[in-house]
């Protein structure tokens, strides 16, 4: 990804790495605050809450309690979906 970014922008790989790291850092900090990041046409990064539930230990089959939590998610945009088809 860094090499492709450097080629398309005419920047060095070091500069492309810094740009990519900055973008990812912004996305992660925004999600940590509970906000959503939308890249129009591409999609949205968001945090989804999960409910507490009972699961199974795959080794023993024993029931275990899984705590409620949060997980990152991505919802693709209309233009991105059309491009992939």
MIMI-601906 format. One record per residue (C-alpha): residue number from 1; residue in one letter; z, y, x. Coordinates in Angstrom, 2 decimals, always signed. Layout:
<selos>
<num: NUM	residu: a	up: Z	north: Y	east: X>
...
</selos>
This chain:
<selos>
<num: 1	residu: x	up: +0.00	north: +0.00	east: +0.00>
<num: 2	residu: x	up: +0.86	north: +2.38	east: +2.83>
<num: 3	residu: x	up: -2.49	north: +1.77	east: +4.54>
<num: 4	residu: x	up: -4.40	north: +2.36	east: +1.29>
<num: 5	residu: x	up: -2.43	north: +5.56	east: +0.61>
<num: 6	residu: x	up: -3.11	north: +6.80	east: +4.15>
<num: 7	residu: x	up: -6.85	north: +6.06	east: +3.80>
<num: 8	residu: x	up: -7.19	north: +7.77	east: +0.42>
<num: 9	residu: x	up: -5.22	north: +10.88	east: +1.38>
<num: 10	residu: x	up: -6.41	north: +11.23	east: +4.97>
<num: 11	residu: x	up: -2.80	north: +11.14	east: +6.19>
<num: 12	residu: x	up: -1.26	north: +9.06	east: +8.92>
<num: 13	residu: x	up: +0.54	north: +5.85	east: +8.02>
<num: 14	residu: x	up: +3.83	north: +7.52	east: +8.97>
<num: 15	residu: x	up: +3.17	north: +10.37	east: +6.53>
<num: 16	residu: x	up: +2.01	north: +7.93	east: +3.83>
<num: 17	residu: x	up: +5.21	north: +5.92	east: +4.30>
<num: 18	residu: x	up: +7.28	north: +9.08	east: +3.88>
<num: 19	residu: x	up: +5.39	north: +10.02	east: +0.71>
<num: 20	residu: x	up: +5.75	north: +6.56	east: -0.81>
<num: 21	residu: x	up: +9.44	north: +6.38	east: +0.11>
<num: 22	residu: x	up: +10.03	north: +9.80	east: -1.48>
<num: 23	residu: x	up: +8.27	north: +8.80	east: -4.72>
<num: 24	residu: x	up: +10.22	north: +5.54	east: -4.98>
<num: 25	residu: x	up: +13.48	north: +7.35	east: -4.23>
<num: 26	residu: x	up: +12.79	north: +9.88	east: -7.00>
<num: 27	residu: x	up: +12.02	north: +7.10	east: -9.49>
<num: 28	residu: x	up: +15.19	north: +5.16	east: -8.60>
<num: 29	residu: x	up: +17.46	north: +8.24	east: -8.76>
<num: 30	residu: x	up: +15.97	north: +9.26	east: -12.11>
<num: 31	residu: x	up: +16.53	north: +5.78	east: -13.56>
<num: 32	residu: x	up: +20.08	north: +5.68	east: -12.19>
<num: 33	residu: x	up: +20.81	north: +8.88	east: -14.17>
<num: 34	residu: x	up: +19.60	north: +7.07	east: -17.29>
<num: 35	residu: x	up: +16.36	north: +9.02	east: -17.62>
<num: 36	residu: x	up: +12.84	north: +7.62	east: -17.95>
<num: 37	residu: x	up: +9.95	north: +8.28	east: -15.55>
<num: 38	residu: x	up: +6.54	north: +8.57	east: -17.20>
<num: 39	residu: x	up: +3.28	north: +8.65	east: -15.27>
<num: 40	residu: x	up: +0.77	north: +9.64	east: -17.94>
<num: 41	residu: x	up: -1.87	north: +6.97	east: -18.43>
<num: 42	residu: x	up: -0.21	north: +4.62	east: -15.95>
<num: 43	residu: x	up: +3.08	north: +3.80	east: -17.61>
<num: 44	residu: x	up: +6.80	north: +4.40	east: -17.82>
<num: 45	residu: x	up: +9.75	north: +3.18	east: -15.78>
<num: 46	residu: x	up: +12.94	north: +2.85	east: -17.80>
<num: 47	residu: x	up: +16.31	north: +1.14	east: -17.90>
<num: 48	residu: x	up: +16.99	north: -1.43	east: -20.61>
<num: 49	residu: x	up: +20.48	north: -2.47	east: -21.61>
<num: 50	residu: x	up: +21.21	north: -6.18	east: -21.95>
<num: 51	residu: x	up: +23.86	north: -7.64	east: -24.24>
<num: 52	residu: x	up: +26.56	north: -10.01	east: -23.10>
<num: 53	residu: x	up: +25.57	north: -13.59	east: -23.71>
<num: 54	residu: x	up: +26.39	north: -17.19	east: -22.93>
<num: 55	residu: x	up: +24.18	north: -18.92	east: -20.37>
<num: 56	residu: x	up: +24.14	north: -22.26	east: -18.62>
<num: 57	residu: x	up: +24.74	north: -23.11	east: -14.99>
<num: 58	residu: x	up: +21.49	north: -24.88	east: -14.02>
<num: 59	residu: x	up: +23.27	north: -27.28	east: -11.65>
<num: 60	residu: x	up: +26.11	north: -28.39	east: -13.89>
<num: 61	residu: x	up: +24.97	north: -27.44	east: -17.38>
<num: 62	residu: x	up: +28.33	north: -25.73	east: -17.86>
<num: 63	residu: x	up: +28.40	north: -22.73	east: -20.22>
<num: 64	residu: x	up: +29.01	north: -19.40	east: -18.45>
<num: 65	residu: x	up: +29.54	north: -15.90	east: -19.78>
<num: 66	residu: x	up: +26.97	north: -13.37	east: -18.64>
<num: 67	residu: x	up: +28.19	north: -9.77	east: -18.82>
<num: 68	residu: x	up: +26.27	north: -6.96	east: -20.47>
<num: 69	residu: x	up: +24.30	north: -4.87	east: -18.01>
<num: 70	residu: x	up: +21.26	north: -2.78	east: -17.29>
<num: 71	residu: x	up: +17.91	north: -3.77	east: -15.84>
<num: 72	residu: x	up: +14.87	north: -1.80	east: -14.73>
<num: 73	residu: x	up: +11.71	north: -2.20	east: -16.79>
<num: 74	residu: x	up: +8.12	north: -1.00	east: -16.75>
<num: 75	residu: x	up: +5.97	north: -0.35	east: -19.80>
<num: 76	residu: x	up: +2.29	north: +0.00	east: -18.94>
<num: 77	residu: x	up: +0.30	north: +2.90	east: -20.33>
<num: 78	residu: x	up: -2.81	north: +2.77	east: -22.47>
<num: 79	residu: x	up: -5.24	north: +3.75	east: -19.68>
<num: 80	residu: x	up: -3.70	north: +1.24	east: -17.26>
<num: 81	residu: x	up: -3.98	north: -1.57	east: -19.81>
<num: 82	residu: x	up: -7.63	north: -0.67	east: -20.47>
<num: 83	residu: x	up: -8.41	north: -0.57	east: -16.73>
<num: 84	residu: x	up: -6.96	north: -4.04	east: -16.13>
<num: 85	residu: x	up: -9.03	north: -5.67	east: -18.91>
</selos>
